[in-house]
Amino acid sequence: MSNREKYDNAFIESFEIKKEALNKGLEYQSIPQWDSVGHMSLVAALEDTFDIMMEMDDIVDFGSYETGIGTLKKYGVDVA
Amino acid sequence: MIRPPFELNAIKKSELILAQLNKLTCHHADNCDTYKRYLDAYGVDIGGANDLAELPYLPARAFKELDLKSVVDKSITKTLTSSGTSGLRSRIHIDGRTSIKQSRALSEILKSYIGVKKLPLLIIDAPSMGDNASVFSARSAGTLGFSGLASDKVFALDEDFNLNIKEIERFLTRFGDSEFMIFGFTFLIWQSLVINDVPDALLRRMANGRLFHGGGWKKLSSLGISDSTFKNELFSRFGLINIHNYYGMAEQTGSVFIECEHGRMHASKYSEVLIRNLNDFEVLQAGEKGVIQVFSSLPESYPGHSILTEDLGWIEHDVLCQCGRNGTAIHVEGRIERAEIRGCSDVY
């Protein structure tokens, strides 16, 4: 599985959404599932998948499907 | 093995948290007029504290008397209330960012006790405590916080706070043979499990549980029940060995102090603690008993990063604890007596 597929799966499984929902508009609080609780599940899923431990600031600033790709780059994970 | 989030040595830790707290003082002064006026009244050098002792603090009571927030109303997603002895309720306004920080800190701290895998959770409370309302109590906040880290959860009490034996049996049948968590408020655990007439055969099956309990000490100490009595009773009746008392407050949800395997409540990298003299509020040395001041790097939506509590205790610095957690250890010894609280008014 490519990193992109793993990245997408983390969103799909954490929020129980379809692949079609993964787009630029997918942001924190843009769907009911992505609330603070959903956010923690997503972060946990990403950390598990890529075997990383994210810093508090990066977790709080992980604001969207799109910008998250840049955040993961900081941890040596190339999703793009 | 050094365990995160307790991995920082004393020097690194104090540098990191002082910078974060100074930044928070600036943030709150910029975004909360009432807080800014309070700082100005005391001539505080905003953001310029050279050490923790110089950081301005609010008495816990401030959140009862004032509506303090550093975000616009529409960003507030939850309001936490706690009832005080005076009858006044404190109101803590939480936004999405602060909420995420609180969940994360609690999760990291808890994982140092239970490992990375989520565990089933038995909650010694009524199911309504798990309702995710927009206004909720500190007790409910604790329940929700722990629930978020559980693989399964069951409430051990019904809405009248009676034991729900059927539910407990079901939980223990499914999960009782391996490690699980138990969470509840100290007094409620005492009242519902210890002094109730519960069949011991059932409760013996709780021995694999790891109990986290806190809050409500006043009620227990008024009955003359100490921490060790509490522990002994739970051990002799239920075989519970892993019991962790925790110290936390509504104003600093998330950055809790959980008692380690060696009886110390360590400050994680998200919190710190100082002890002040009850009479003149000067900072006391390690080992000396006084009023507890707590710091947390989490609160962004309300100015709660530095709080003078109404609790008494003492601290140990730079402990090389066998549990693998660095950081100041706090020992809580109870509340300030009513007559003494008057002293606190002077700082406010």
Chai-1 contact restraints between the chains, C-beta under 6 A:
chainA,res_idxA,chainB,res_idxB,connection_type,confidence,min_distance_angstrom,max_distance_angstrom,comment,restraint_id
A,S36,B,G96,contact,1.0,0.0,6.0,A-B,restraint_1
A,S36,B,S99,contact,1.0,0.0,6.0,A-B,restraint_2
A,S36,B,I100,contact,1.0,0.0,6.0,A-B,restraint_3
A,V37,B,G148,contact,1.0,0.0,6.0,A-B,restraint_4
A,H39,B,I100,contact,1.0,0.0,6.0,A-B,restraint_5
A,M40,B,S103,contact,1.0,0.0,6.0,A-B,restraint_6
A,I59,B,R104,contact,1.0,0.0,6.0,A-B,restraint_7
A,V60,B,R97,contact,1.0,0.0,6.0,A-B,restraint_8
A,V60,B,I100,contact,1.0,0.0,6.0,A-B,restraint_9
A,V60,B,K101,contact,1.0,0.0,6.0,A-B,restraint_10
